Every structure is written in structure tokens, then in C-alpha cells.
Amino acid sequence: MLIVATIGEAGEAELAGAVDAESAAEPEFRWERSHTFALVVLCLALLLDTVDITIVNVALPTLQRDLHFSQAGLSWVVNAYVVLFGGFLLLGGRTGDVVGRKKVFLAGTAVFTAASLAAGLAQNSTTLVVARGAQGIAGAFIAAMTLAILVTTFPEGKARTKAMAIWGTTAGFAGALGVLGGGLLMSGPGWRWIFLINLPVCAFILIAAVKYLLPDGPGGHHRSFDIIGAITVTGGVTLLAYGFVQTDTHDWGSGRTLGLLGGAAVILIYFVAHELYVTKEPLFSFSLLRNKAVAGANAVQALFATSMWLLFFFFTLFEQQVLGYSALKTGLSYLPFTLVIVLAAGFGPKLLPYLGTRVVVIAGSLIAAVGLWMFSRISEDSGLWAGLILPSVIYSFGFSILYIPINVAAVSGVPAEQTGVASALLNVSRQVLGAIGFAIVASIATDRTNNKLAAGHKAGDALVSGFRLGFGIAAAVVVAAAVAALLLFREDGRVPRGAKAGAGAPQENATV
């Protein structure tokens, strides 16, 4: 497996050596073999969560034929996972902080395993959609725990930065790996193995997690659970995500869409009021957002997630609908994108001590924007390498520079008992806000295509026009991420050599 190979061949020795070299600065921590296996477990879990969002895309036509999906129902193979994943993230994060992160991680992985088996054996569309929903709920609990467990396993300093570099690399290439893996599996054993391939991976995660993840009790003394807050935020975010993702089949001005979004707004407003003025043990502490590093990390995450969802969507459709690529060729075209993220992910952490988070994130955003702008110039005559691979590589290089720094910033200065919620918040920004941004821009691009078709343009020309507009907006979204970094991250984010902030350090002492 890619993660095991990455850490096994180069990671363990490099990481252990890096920590030993700074033993004087961090005498209380020594990188052991158990830490390597713990990191493998967390990376694989994150990989599964993210891959399962994108891996099904290339299988949708086959699923529609084999399980007799309607056109509207087919979208729920993706939406059931995305909507429930986003809806249950904050609940998953708080559950880990209260009940214990290892327990929640193991329970989530067990449910994810069972749901993957059910999806792989599904004989009808209803079973598959229900199984995908169960995967999404379980995935939310797993995703909320991966960063929280990593932060509590590896102390702040070089060890945590190295661990987050590998973990962040996994998150960075997972989406593209899903498209690639889906294409390969569809060209081989078939669509059922898109889900069944999870089983041996989940089995390894469960066995290794029991042995190598540190026992973890509730954070601090906060053992109470805000039931009303849990119900309202889960229901509100789920309705919000559903309201946006169903706009591919219902107009923005339809009663259905307005009802869903209005209901979500009412529930979430009540949630905010309840958390601020009613409960004594809030599910989510809004004080986290007063930390500009946390706020900046989540803003950049949401904007970049929007751009990456758009990239995958338009890139895949352009290759298959305009250029006529097969699922396998489409998947293989993501390979350079994936390799660049793997190879370049370490640049960001190395630049942080010299440039600070603000400069690194701005630089990465602007580089990525160049790649998306190049995509906005595509045509039916675009060549594979100059027209598609080069822009994707430029985008992935920019993304790889900033992804790990924003994950570091997302937990900077966060008290230990709130790391689960902070981790979940970052995932909400990625999945829910990213999905909302994607739905809005995809709708605008679709309208452009439909207007061109209505005006008598050829189908290929109309599609390309919509894709170009979508890529152009995505480039603007990434520029907005650079602006967010400029406004929210500290001007001087450089880390003094050997500096080590406490887990609960105030924001002005954070490293970003």
C-alpha cells in the first residue's frame, strides 16, 4: 500500500532521525516504531474517507445500468455519502472529546467496514444508497478523529510537523487517487470492488489501531454531552448540504430548495443561540474562531476544497464527454497530479520557519490560481500534456505547498480538550463549505452550457464554454484564498528555531 511504502521505506528512518537530532530540544519525546504504525493507521483512515467520495464517480454509468437507478436517484450514490459525512462531523468531533478518541475511531471504522461490505454486495439501488449513507456517517466520525489523535500523539515541534507532513500528503492526493483507483477497478474486477477493496484495509486499520493507538480518555473534565446542540447542528448542517447538492435536479428558486435552505438556516441560527446563551457545556466553542490562525485555516480550506471539487468535476467531464477518454485513461491522467502532491508536500513545512504561514499560503494559492487560469483556456483541440497535465501539475504544486501549513494552523493554540472539535471544524470547511461552493459554481457553469445549447451551439462547444467559465471562477476562488490568508494570518508567522508553544497557548503566541 502506498502509505505503508512511503513511511516504511523512507519515513520511519527519516522521522526517527529528525527527532533524535533535536533530542536536546524535545527530550521528552522519542519516535518509536509504535508511532510509525499509529501514523500509518491515521493516514490509511483518512485515505479511505476521502477516496470513497471520488472513487464512485467513474462507476456511475455502470451502477445505473446494473442496479436500475433513475437519473435523479443516481446522484445519491455520491450525495448520500457527502451529505451525511458533512452533517455528522461536529457531532463526531465532540463525541471523541467526551467519550474518547480511540473508542470513537474504532467504532467508526467498524461501521465503515460493515457499510462497505453492504455496498459491495448490494443487489438494488436502495441498498446501495443506504450503505453509502452509513459509510458517510461512519466516515465523519473517523475523519473527525484522525487529526485529533495525531495532535495528541505527536507533541508540538518537529515530530508533529513531520507527522502532519505525511498525514497531509495523504489527504492531498487521496481525491485524485480515488479517480485513478476507480478507473483501474472498473477496467478490471468491476464496480463491486470499489467498495469491497475497503475490507482488507479496514481490517488492518482495526487490528493496528487496537495495538498502536494510544489509550485516550475524554479531554479535560468535560464529560457532559450537549444533546440539543448535537441534534440541531447535525440536522442543520445535513439539511444545508442536502439543499445545495440537490440543486443539480431542482432549481435554486424552487420551493424544495428554498424550503431546505430556509429550514437549515432556522435550525443553525437556533444552534448558535443555544451554544452561546443556553448550554453550559457547548458542543462547539465559538471562541475557536477568535483564534485568527484557526479562522484563517478554515477559510482557506473551504475555498481550496471548492476549487478542487470543481477541478475534479470539470476535468473528468471534459476528458470523457469532450475528448472521449475511457474511465481508465481518465484515471491515469490524474497520476501526474497525484505524484506532484506526494513529492512536493514537504516543501511547505520546510518553508514555514523562514516565511511564516501567511506567505506560504499566499504563494501556494497564487501558484494554484495560475494552473486553474490555464484550465480556463481549454478547447476541444487541447493536447493532453500542454492542455491538461501541465495545468493540473501547477495546481497540485501550489496546493501541496499550503495544505500542511493550514492543517498546522487549524489546531494552533487549541486547548487539548477541543482538538476533536477543531479537527471536525476543518473537515466541515472542506466537505460542507466546499460542497456548497462547488454546487454554486457548477450550477453557474451548467447554466452557461444550457444557454449555449439553446442558442444553437454544438454540444462540444457548449460544454467547453461551461467548463471554461467554471475553471475561471475556480481560479478566482483560489485568489480569494490568498486574500483570506493576507487578512487572517499574522504578518510575522516565522517560527524561532526550537520554539515550542503550549497546546493551550493564546493566539498571539501561536506559530502562525
N, C-alpha and C positions, 0 to 999 in steps of 0.2 A: 504494500500500500504506500501511496506517495508520501503521506505524513510520516509513517514509520521510517521509510527510507531517508527522508530529509533529516530527521533527527538522529536516526541510528547511524548513518554514515558520517555525518558532519556535525550534527547538532550536539550530541552528548559531550564529545571531547571538547568542542569549541566552548560550549556553555560552561562546563566544569572548569576549563582552563581560565576563562574570563573571570569567573567568580574567585578562583584561587588567587589570581593576580591581584585582586582587590581585597584579599582576606583581612588586610590591616584595617581597611575602611569599613568592612562589614564582617567582623569576626564572629558574629552570632549565627551566620548562615553559611552552610556548606552544601553545594549542589550534590545530591546523591542520585543513585540510579532510580530511586523511587520518584524523585522529582521529574526525571525524564519520562517515566511511564505515566505519571499524572498529567504531564503536558500532552503526551500522545492522546490520552483519553479525552481531554478537553478539546483538542484540535479535531479529533475524529467526530466528536459530538457536534461541534459547530459545523463541520463539513456536511454532515448528514442533514442538519436543519436547513442549510442554505441550498444544497444540491437538490433537495426534494421540492424546492419551489420551481426550479427551472428545468429539471430533467424530464418532466412530463410534456413539455411544450412540443417537442418533435414527434411525440406519440399520439397527439390529439386526433389526427385524421383516422388512424388505425383504431383507437378507442371508440370513436364514433361509429365505425363500421361494425366492430366486433360486439360491442355492448349496446348498440342501438340507441345512442344518445341523440336527443334533439339538438339543433344548433344552439338554442339558448341553454340547454342543460349541459352541453359540453364545457362551457366556460367554468362550470362549478367544479370540474376536476382540479382546476387551479385555484379558483376563488374560495372553495371550502377550506383549503389549507391556509391561504393568505389571510382571509377574514378572521378565522378563529385563532390563528397564530398571533395576529396583532391584538386581538381582543383580550387575550389571556396573559399577555406579557407582564403587566404590572402586578397582576394577581400572583403570577409565578414568582416574580422577584420578591414580593413581600412574604409569600409563603416560605421561601427559602430563608429569609432573615429571621422568621419567627420559629419555624419548625426545625430547620437545619438544612443547610445547602446540599450536603451529600445525600441525605434522605430524599429530598425533592428531586435531585439529579437522577438517582437510581430509579425512583418511581416513574419519572417522566420517560426515561429510556426504556423501561419495561413496557409501558403503554405504547410507546412508539414502535417497539418491536412487534407487539400484537397487531397494531393497526397496519403495519407494513405487510404482515402475513395476510391479513384480511383483504388488503388491496390487491395483493398479488394473486389471490385465489378468487377474486370477485367474479361472479357469473352474470351480474346485471349492473346497470348504471347506478341504481340506488345504493347498492352495497359499496361500490367504489367511492361514491361521494361521501357516504358516512365514514368510511375508513379514512379518507383524506381529511375529513374534519377532525377525526380523532388524532391523526398524525399532527395536524396543526396545533391542537390544544397541548398535546404532549411536547411537541417541539418548542412551544412557547415557554414551558417550564424548564426545559433543558437549556434553551438559549439564555434565559434569564440567569441561569446558574453558572454558565461557563466562565464568563468574565469575573463574576463574584468569587468563584472558587480560585481562579488564577490569582486574583489580587490578594486573597488571604493566604495562599500557599507560598507565593514568592514575595519577599519583603521589598519595599521601595528601594530603588537603586539599580545597579547593573543587572542583577538577577531578574528582576521584574521586567526590565526593558528588553532583555534577551528573550524571555518567555513570551512577552507580548508581541515581539517581532515575529516569532514563529506562529503564534496564535493568529495574529493579524494577517499574516500572509495566507493562512488557510482561508480566512473569511474573504480575502480579496479575490482569490482565484476560484472559489467554490461555485459561484454562479456560472462562470464560463465552463468549468468542469462539468456542471450538470448538463449543459447543452451538448458538450463533446461526448460525455458518457451516454446520454440518451440516444445520440446518433449511432454510436457503436452498438449499443444493446438492441436497438431497433433493426440494425442490419444483421444481427446475429440471432440470439435466442428469442427475441420478441419482447413485447411490451410488459408482460408479467414480470420479467426480470428487472425492470426499472424499479419495482418495489421489493422483490424478493432478494435483490442484491444487498439490501439493508440488513438482512437477518444475520449473516456471519459477522458483519461489522458491529451490529448491536450486541451480539453475544460477547465479542471481545471487549467492548466498552464496559459491559456489566461486570464481567469477571475481573478486568483490570481495575475498574473503579472501586470495587469492594476491597481490593487489596492495597491499592496505591493512593487513593484519595484520602486526605487527612480527615479524621473524625471532626465533625463540625457541628457544634450546638447552635442554638439561637444567638443572634448578635446582641450583645449587651444584655439588658434585662427586659427587653421589650417583647414579652411573651403574649400579650393580648393581640387579638385579631379584629380589625375593623370590618365586620361583616357587611354593613351597609355600604361602606366605601368600596369593598371588593365587588359587590353586586353592581353598583352603579357605574364604576369605571369599566368593568368588563362589558356590561351591556351597552354603555355609551360608545366605547371605542369600537366594539363589534358592529353596532348599527352604523357608525360613521364610516368604517371601512367598507361595509356592505353597500351603503348608499353611494359611495364613489365607484366601486368596482362594477356595479350593475349598470352603470351608465353606457356600457357597450351595447346593451339591449333596450334601454329605456332613456328617453330624452331627459336633459337636465331640467327642463321645465315641467316634466310630468308630475302628476300627483304622487306617484310612488316615490320618485326621487326626492321631491320636496318633503314628503312625509317622513322618509327615513332620515334625511339630514336634519330636519327640524326636531324630530324625536331625539336624535343623538345630541343635538345642541342643548335641549332642555335637560336631559339626563346628566350631561357633563357639567353644565352650569350648577346643577344641584350637587354633583360630586365635589366641585371646587368649594362651594359654600359649606358643605358638610365637613370637608377636611380642614378648612380654615377656622370654622366657628363652632362646630359641634363636638366632634370626636376628640378625645384626649390622646389617643394613640393612632394618628393618621396612617392610612395605608401608604400615602405618598407625601413626603415632606417638601413643600414648595420652597423651603429655604435652599434646597439644592440648586434651584435656578438663579439664586442670588450669587452663586459662585459663577463668575463670568467664564471660567475655563469650562465648566460643565455646560453652561448655556451655549457657549461657542461651539463646543464639540458636537452637541446635539443639532444645532443649526446647520453646521457643515455636513454632518451625517445625513440629515434629511434631504438636503439639496443634492448631495452626491448620489444618494440612493435613487432619487428621482432620475438623475441623468443616466445612471447605469441601467435601470429598468428600461428606460427609453432606448438606450444603445442596444441592449439585447433584443428588444422587441422589433425595432426598425431594421437592425442589421439582419436578423433572421428572416423577416418577411421580405426584405429586399433580395436576399440571396435566393430564397425559394420561389417567390412569386414573380420576380422580375428577371432574375438570371437563370431560374430553373434548376438550382442546385438540389441534389438529393439531401436527405436528412444526414447521411454520413458525411458528405462533403461540407455541409453547413457546420456540423460539429467540429470537423477537423480545422475549419477556418478560424476557430476560436483558439487553436493551440498556441500561436504566437502571443496572443493576448495573455493567455494563462502563464506562459513561460516568462514573459517580462515581469509580471507581478511577483512570481516566485523569485526571480533573480534580483529584482530591484527593491524588494521590500525592506532590505536592511539599510538603504540609504537614508531614509527618514530619521530613524533613531540616531544614526551617526551624525546627522546634521543638527539635531536638536541642541546639543551642548554649545554649539557655536552660533547658531542663528536664532534659536527660540521657536516656539510653536507658531507664532504669528507669521514669520517669514516663510517657514517651511510649508505651511498650509496654503499661503497665498501663491507661492511658487508652484506647488503641485496643482492647484486649481487652474492657474493660467495655462500651464502646460496641457492639462486635460482639455481645456477650452479650445486650444488650437486643434487638437485631434477631432473634436466634435464639429468645429467650424469646417474642417476639411471634409467631414462626412456630409455636411450640408451642401457640398458641391457635387455630390454623386450624380451619375446619369446611367442610362442603360448601356453606355459604352465604357463604363468604369472598369478598369482592369482589376484583377484580384489583388495584386500586390500593391500597386500605387494607389488604387482607389479604395481598397478595403483594409488590407492588412496594415499598411503604414499608418493610417489614422487611428486604427484600433490600438496599435502598439504605442503611439504617442499618448493616447488617452490613458492606457493602462500604466504607463510610466509615471505620469502625473499623479494618478490615483495611488500608486504604490508608495510614493514619497510621503503622502499626507495621511494615509489610512491609520498607521500605527500611532503617530502623534496624536490624532484626535481620540483614539481609544485610551491613550495615556491621560489625556486631558479630561476625559469623561469621568474618571474616578479620582482626579487630583483634588486633594483636600477633603475628600468624602469620608465621614466617620465610618468605622468598620461595620457598625450595625446597619448602615444604609447602603452598603456596596451592592447588595442584591437588587434593590430598587434602582440604584444608579445604572447598573448593568441593564436592567429591564428597560429603563427610560431610553437608553441608547438604541436598543432594539426596536422600541416603539418608533423612534425617529426614523430608523432605517426601513422598517416594514410598513408601518401605518402611514406616516407622513410621506414616505417615498411612494407608496401605492397611490395616495391621494394626488400627489404631484404628477405621477405617471398617468393617472386617469384623466386629469385635466388636459395635459399636453396631447395625449393620444387622441382625445376627443377633438381637439382643435385640428390636428393633422388629418383625422378621418373626415372632418367637415371639408377641409381643403380638397381631399381626394374626391369626395362626393360631388362637390361643386364643379370640379373639372370634368367629371363624367357627365354631369347634367348639361354642361356646355358643349358636349360632343367630342371631347378629347379621347384619345386612345387610352385603354386601360393601363398600359405600361406607363404612359406619360402622366396619367392622373396619380398613380401610385407613387411614382418618383417625386412628383410635386409635393405630395403629402409627407413623404419621408424627409425630404429636404427641409421642409418647414419644421418638422419635429426635431430634427437634428440641430437646426439653428436655434430653436427655443432651448434645447438641452444645453447648448453652448452658453447661452445667456444665464441659465440656471447655475452653471458652474462658476461663471464670473460672479454671480451673486454670492456664492460660497466664499470667494476671495474677499468680497466686501464684508461679509459676516465675520471672517477671521480678522480683518483690519479693525473692525469696531469692537469685537468682544474679547480677543486675546490681548494679553499685556504687551506693551511696546517692547519691553526687555524681558524676553522669556528664556534667556540663556541660563543654563544650569551650571553653577560653580562646580569645578571638579571635586568629586567626592561628597557633594552636598546631599543631604538626606532629610526630606521633610517627613514629619509625623503624619500618620494616617488621618488624623483629625486636624491637621494644620489649617489655619484660616486661609482664606483665598489669597490674601496678599503675600503669603509665604509659599504658595504653590509654585510649581516649576513651569507654569505656563503663563 
